Amino acid sequence: MKRVCIIRHAYYPEKPPTKRDAETLVSHGYEVDVICLRDKGEKSHEILNGVNIYRQPIQHRRLGALRYAFEYTAFFTMASLKLSWLFLKKRYQVIEVNAMPEFLIFCTIIPRLLGTKVTLNLLDHSPTMFMQKFKVRKNHVLVRLLELSARASFRYAQHIILRFRTNQDGYKDMTKWGVYASKSSVVLNVPNEEIFSAESLSPEDYQHDNFQIITHGSLLEQYGVQTLIQAVPLLLPDIPELKVEIVGDGEYHPHLEQMVQDMGLKEHVHFTGFIPMEDIPYYIAKSDIGVISILISMVPNKLFEYVSLNIPVVSSDFPAIQACFGKDMIMYFETGNEKDLARCILELHRDPARRIALSTSALTAYQDYRWAKQQYEYLKVFEKVTDHKYNHFDGDGEDTKTRQEGRYAK
């Protein structure tokens, strides 16, 4: 039996991608350990659905740069020690490190020197996220350090899993980072189909009054919910019955609530607070439009969640999202522009037939992105890196003797 260890600076099983990835590996015969953070009330070690979880006594706090530096350094140290101890007993064939931060991959140095393959699961790009979160420029000393760290991490990794799809310009950007197509695979971060599936809902679940818009997920400044709130007054003259459901919680929640109060929108904008993942589909089903108003370049999981439940989407116009769904599937507005967002919503409000056409086209395209298919792209990575014919990146953007076919096929 092949043994795999997954390391992520996050809670488990709170983060759906890591949980789904680990359980997919278990279901295909791998023994899987996860090293992660430990929240209050959680056990330091337990087994969930066949996955061995080893939690380190560190909690995540979204505070300033110094807190992040302390937190990442502490987790790096503890994860390094825990991984080295487990490796001596289990001799993993593959270790997967989930970024951010990218430099966490260097906690694998001892197993890697002893022959274990190391992959980097790239969810975000630290330098870009740092610039957007702390509003600093690319020439900032900390951004430069993060870029050096990320580039070294990409070079060190023997394979990189990209959890987003991008267009040709995006690939050029990633090449500048040091991510080459020859040593990377795209595995989209898509919903759990046991929860997000139109077939699991009844027609009654979709029935609702008024014209309702939804956005959900963590309430952080970079996710741009404030743009949606700013669009509401522009819509009310034409859609006086408008309701906006903001589902989720996060550090930006108090600021957003204050915005709503100051703008006199409490009758039209409702905050649910934290909602369990399994209940979110019912909120989506009762909405006419799902809005993605992010201010950072990424492909959020909620995009696929809206599409999977056959809800039309209005989204920020980032190329990474447009690489997944064309303009005949998603209605795009200029990122951060509340007037353009209001225009898109109003057009769809006036044209129900277009809402149906968009959601139908997007749902058709989504069939190629479902985890039923994506899981095999994920499994191919482990088949590939453990193949003795597979050589790691040679430093010039080329990967020699890559295996063209594995036992996993679509």
C-alpha positions as a printed Julia matrix, in Angstrom:
410×3 Matrix{Float64}:
   0.0    0.0     0.0
   1.3    3.44   -0.96
   1.5    5.97    1.86
   0.82   9.67    1.42
   1.11  12.58    3.84
  -0.73  15.85    3.21
   0.39  19.02    5.0
  -1.8   22.09    5.16
  -1.8   25.24    7.25
  -5.55  24.98    7.9
  -8.09  23.08    9.96
  -9.22  19.58    8.99
 -11.88  18.57    8.0
 -13.05  22.21    7.75
 -11.44  22.84    4.36
 -13.4   20.89    1.67
 -10.58  20.52   -0.92
  -8.16  18.86    1.49
 -10.84  16.59    2.96
 -12.08  15.53   -0.46
  -8.55  14.95   -1.78
  -7.55  12.84    1.21
 -10.71  10.74    1.13
 -10.35  10.23   -2.63
  -6.86   8.82   -2.08
  -8.14   6.53    0.7
 -10.95   5.25   -1.54
  -8.35   4.29   -4.15
  -6.18   2.27   -1.8
  -3.75   4.81   -0.36
  -2.93   5.18    3.32
  -3.27   8.89    4.06
  -2.04  11.06    6.94
  -2.83  14.78    7.3
  -0.77  17.26    9.34
  -2.76  20.44   10.03
  -3.74  23.11   12.57
  -5.64  22.35   15.76
  -8.65  24.44   16.73
 -10.2   24.64   20.19
 -11.93  21.43   21.19
 -10.29  19.33   18.48
  -8.32  16.16   19.18
  -4.6   16.12   18.49
  -5.03  12.81   16.67
  -8.08  11.07   15.26
  -9.17   9.0    12.27
 -11.99  10.32   10.07
 -13.25   8.29    7.09
  -9.96   6.41    6.97
  -7.75   9.52    7.13
  -5.22   9.81    9.99
  -5.24  13.4    11.25
  -2.34  14.85   13.23
  -3.2   18.33   14.51
  -0.54  20.77   15.7
  -1.36  23.11   18.64
  -1.61  26.3    16.58
  -4.72  28.35   15.78
  -5.16  30.53   12.72
  -5.68  34.25   13.33
  -6.27  36.74   10.5
  -4.31  39.63   12.03
  -1.27  41.62   10.92
   1.87  40.58    9.08
   3.73  39.82   12.32
   1.05  37.35   13.41
   1.21  35.64   10.03
   5.0   35.41   10.26
   4.83  33.89   13.75
   2.03  31.51   12.84
   3.66  30.24    9.65
   7.05  29.84   11.32
   5.58  27.95   14.29
   3.57  25.63   12.06
   6.57  25.06    9.79
   8.66  23.99   12.77
   6.01  21.71   14.28
   5.06  20.2    10.92
   8.74  19.5    10.14
   9.23  17.65   13.41
   5.96  15.73   13.14
   6.58  14.79    9.52
  10.13  13.58   10.22
   8.89  11.41   13.1
   6.05   9.92   11.06
   8.33   9.37    8.08
  10.71   7.25   10.15
   7.77   4.95   10.96
   5.82   5.01    7.71
   8.21   5.85    4.86
   5.81   7.84    2.71
   6.0    7.46   -1.05
   4.55  10.96   -1.63
   4.21  14.08    0.5
   1.79  16.75   -0.69
   2.1   20.27    0.7
  -0.86  22.62    0.28
   0.09  26.25   -0.31
  -0.16  28.89    1.1
   2.51  29.5     2.28
   4.69  27.96   -0.43
   7.81  27.76    1.75
   6.04  25.15    3.89
   7.22  22.65    1.31
  10.73  22.82    2.78
   9.59  20.96    5.89
   9.87  17.85    3.68
  13.6   18.12    3.16
  14.58  15.0     5.13
  12.03  12.66    3.47
  12.88  14.14    0.07
  16.6   13.49    0.53
  15.69   9.9     1.39
  13.7    9.38   -1.81
  10.14  10.52   -1.08
   8.46  12.46   -3.89
   7.19  15.92   -2.98
   4.28  17.71   -4.65
   2.96  21.23   -4.11
  -0.8   21.76   -4.18
  -1.03  25.39   -5.26
  -4.26  27.0    -4.06
  -3.01  30.61   -4.02
   0.12  32.63   -4.79
   1.53  34.18   -1.58
   3.19  37.3    -3.08
   0.02  38.23   -4.95
  -2.21  37.6    -1.93
   0.14  39.64    0.31
   0.05  42.63   -2.07
  -3.73  42.52   -2.24
  -4.31  41.99    1.47
  -1.88  44.59    2.79
  -2.15  46.97   -0.2
   1.56  47.16   -0.95
   3.39  47.29   -4.26
   5.44  44.63   -5.96
   8.73  46.32   -5.03
   7.95  46.08   -1.29
  10.74  44.2     0.49
   8.38  41.58    1.94
   6.79  40.95   -1.46
  10.26  40.41   -2.94
  11.11  37.96   -0.18
   7.85  36.09   -0.74
   8.54  35.94   -4.47
  11.99  34.47   -3.86
  10.49  31.97   -1.45
   7.72  30.98   -3.87
  10.11  30.6    -6.78
  12.44  28.41   -4.7
   9.43  26.33   -3.58
   8.26  25.8    -7.16
  11.75  24.72   -8.18
  12.05  22.37   -5.19
   8.7   20.66   -5.81
   8.83  17.62   -8.05
   5.31  18.26   -9.31
   2.83  21.12   -8.87
  -0.94  20.73   -8.73
  -2.74  23.87   -9.9
  -6.21  24.19   -8.36
  -7.32  26.71  -10.96
  -7.55  26.97  -14.71
  -6.14  29.91  -16.61
  -5.79  31.27  -20.11
  -2.6   31.6   -22.12
  -1.67  34.93  -20.54
  -2.12  33.33  -17.13
   0.27  30.53  -18.06
   2.83  33.15  -19.06
   2.47  34.73  -15.63
   2.97  31.38  -13.93
   6.07  30.74  -16.0
   7.43  34.01  -14.61
   6.75  32.62  -11.15
   8.64  29.46  -12.03
   5.67  27.13  -12.64
   6.16  25.24  -15.89
   3.54  23.17  -17.72
   5.97  20.25  -17.92
   5.9   19.72  -14.15
   2.35  20.79  -13.35
  -1.19  19.45  -13.59
  -4.51  21.28  -13.39
  -7.02  19.82  -10.92
  -9.93  22.19  -10.4
 -11.28  22.85   -6.94
 -14.94  21.87   -7.44
 -17.87  21.2    -5.08
 -18.72  18.09   -3.15
 -21.46  16.59   -5.31
 -23.05  14.87   -2.35
 -24.0   18.36   -1.15
 -24.06  20.58   -4.25
 -26.28  18.83   -6.75
 -29.54  20.01   -8.3
 -30.8   16.41   -8.17
 -30.62  16.48   -4.37
 -33.07  19.4    -4.17
 -36.81  19.35   -4.73
 -38.8   21.88   -6.82
 -40.11  23.33   -3.54
 -36.54  24.18   -2.51
 -36.3   26.59   -5.45
 -39.54  28.44   -4.69
 -39.19  31.95   -3.25
 -40.71  35.41   -3.24
 -39.1   38.7    -4.31
 -36.01  38.94   -6.51
 -33.13  37.5    -4.53
 -29.35  37.66   -4.96
 -26.85  35.55   -3.04
 -23.17  35.62   -2.31
 -21.56  33.28    0.2
 -18.26  32.26    1.73
 -15.71  33.91    4.02
 -16.35  37.62    4.5
 -12.94  39.12    3.75
 -12.19  42.49    2.17
 -10.52  40.92   -0.87
 -13.69  38.97   -1.68
 -15.42  42.21   -2.59
 -18.86  41.84   -0.96
 -18.72  45.61   -0.41
 -19.04  46.08   -4.19
 -22.32  44.16   -4.15
 -23.62  46.24   -1.24
 -22.69  49.46   -3.06
 -24.68  48.24   -6.09
 -27.9   47.76   -4.12
 -29.03  51.47   -4.02
 -28.51  51.63   -7.79
 -30.91  48.71   -8.26
 -33.72  49.62   -5.89
 -35.48  52.14   -8.19
 -36.0   49.34  -10.74
 -36.18  46.36   -8.33
 -37.84  47.67   -5.14
 -38.45  44.11   -3.9
 -34.74  43.22   -4.11
 -33.28  41.0    -1.39
 -29.56  40.28   -0.99
 -28.54  37.25    1.1
 -24.95  37.34    2.38
 -24.16  33.88    3.69
 -21.06  33.32    5.82
 -18.83  35.0     8.35
 -15.34  36.46    8.59
 -13.21  39.34    9.82
 -14.83  41.84    7.4
 -18.35  41.03    8.6
 -18.65  43.95   11.1
 -17.49  46.46    8.48
 -20.01  45.16    5.94
 -22.85  45.29    8.45
 -21.91  48.86    9.31
 -21.97  49.73    5.6
 -25.48  48.32    5.28
 -26.67  50.26    8.31
 -25.05  53.53    7.2
 -26.59  53.19    3.73
 -30.04  52.4     5.12
 -30.21  49.0     3.42
 -31.13  46.71    6.33
 -34.51  46.0     4.74
 -32.82  44.68    1.6
 -29.53  43.12    2.75
 -29.47  40.21    5.19
 -26.46  38.55    6.86
 -26.91  34.93    7.95
 -23.63  34.51    9.81
 -21.97  31.11    9.72
 -24.02  28.41    7.97
 -23.01  24.71    7.84
 -21.83  23.66    4.4
 -24.64  21.14    3.97
 -27.27  23.9     4.4
 -25.82  26.35    1.88
 -27.47  24.73   -1.21
 -30.91  25.65    0.17
 -29.92  29.32    0.31
 -28.54  29.16   -3.23
 -31.64  27.42   -4.6
 -33.89  30.22   -3.35
 -31.9   32.86   -5.24
 -32.28  34.24   -8.75
 -28.61  35.19   -9.22
 -25.32  34.24   -7.59
 -22.79  37.07   -7.4
 -19.0   36.71   -7.31
 -17.51  40.14   -6.66
 -13.95  39.11   -5.75
 -11.16  41.66   -6.05
  -8.34  39.13   -6.43
  -7.56  36.82   -9.33
  -8.79  33.36   -8.4
 -11.47  30.83   -9.3
 -13.59  30.57   -6.13
 -15.33  27.34   -5.28
 -18.68  29.13   -5.0
 -18.58  29.73   -8.76
 -18.95  26.0    -9.35
 -21.47  25.72   -6.51
 -23.82  28.22   -8.16
 -23.39  26.57  -11.55
 -23.94  23.07  -10.17
 -27.29  24.19   -8.72
 -28.33  25.78  -12.03
 -28.24  29.39  -10.78
 -27.07  32.12  -13.21
 -23.87  33.9   -12.15
 -22.65  37.48  -12.38
 -18.89  37.62  -11.77
 -15.83  39.86  -11.65
 -14.12  39.7   -15.03
 -10.88  37.94  -14.11
  -9.27  35.93  -16.96
  -8.93  32.84  -14.76
 -12.72  32.65  -14.38
 -13.32  33.38  -18.05
 -10.97  30.5   -18.9
 -13.47  28.17  -17.21
 -16.74  29.71  -18.41
 -17.22  31.9   -21.46
 -19.36  35.01  -21.79
 -22.29  32.92  -22.99
 -22.23  31.1   -19.62
 -21.44  33.81  -17.05
 -22.25  37.52  -17.13
 -19.11  39.51  -16.35
 -18.72  43.0   -14.88
 -15.67  45.2   -14.42
 -13.98  44.15  -11.18
 -14.75  46.5    -8.29
 -17.21  48.58  -10.34
 -20.58  48.64   -8.54
 -22.26  50.5   -11.42
 -21.29  47.81  -13.91
 -22.38  45.11  -11.45
 -25.76  46.83  -11.06
 -26.09  47.01  -14.84
 -25.54  43.25  -15.19
 -28.01  42.39  -12.44
 -30.64  44.7   -13.88
 -30.25  43.22  -17.37
 -30.77  39.71  -16.02
 -33.72  40.84  -13.89
 -35.41  42.14  -17.05
 -34.59  39.05  -19.1
 -35.54  35.73  -17.41
 -34.89  33.85  -20.65
 -31.27  34.99  -20.62
 -30.9   33.85  -17.01
 -32.03  30.38  -18.06
 -29.74  30.38  -21.11
 -26.7   31.36  -19.06
 -27.28  28.82  -16.3
 -28.01  26.04  -18.8
 -24.86  26.72  -20.82
 -22.72  26.93  -17.68
 -24.17  23.69  -16.3
 -23.35  21.92  -19.56
 -19.72  23.1   -19.4
 -19.55  22.13  -15.71
 -19.97  18.45  -16.57
 -16.28  18.36  -17.56
 -15.25  19.95  -14.25
 -17.14  17.7   -11.84
 -15.12  15.82   -9.23
 -16.27  12.55  -10.82
 -13.81  13.49  -13.59
 -11.38  15.78  -11.79
 -10.49  13.09   -9.25
  -8.74  11.08  -11.95
  -6.55  14.05  -12.86
  -5.64  14.23   -9.18
  -4.9   10.51   -8.92
  -2.74  10.64  -12.06
  -0.34  12.96  -10.23
   0.41  10.27   -7.61
   0.67   7.6   -10.26
   3.07   9.8   -12.2
   5.45  10.92   -9.45
   5.84   7.39   -8.05
   6.71   6.03  -11.5
  10.44   5.3   -11.62
  10.54   6.78  -15.14
   9.46  10.18  -13.87
  12.31  12.61  -13.24
  11.89  15.81  -11.3
  12.18  19.26  -12.85
  15.64  19.82  -14.23
  15.67  23.59  -13.73
  15.14  24.65  -17.35
  11.4   24.23  -17.54
  11.56  20.72  -18.94
  10.59  17.4   -17.46
  12.09  14.28  -19.03
  10.49  10.89  -19.56
   7.09  11.9   -18.25
   4.66   9.05  -18.28
   1.88   9.63  -20.8
  -0.59   7.16  -19.41
  -1.38   5.93  -15.91
  -3.75   3.3   -14.72
  -6.28   6.03  -13.97
  -8.17   7.15  -17.05
 -11.3    9.12  -17.55
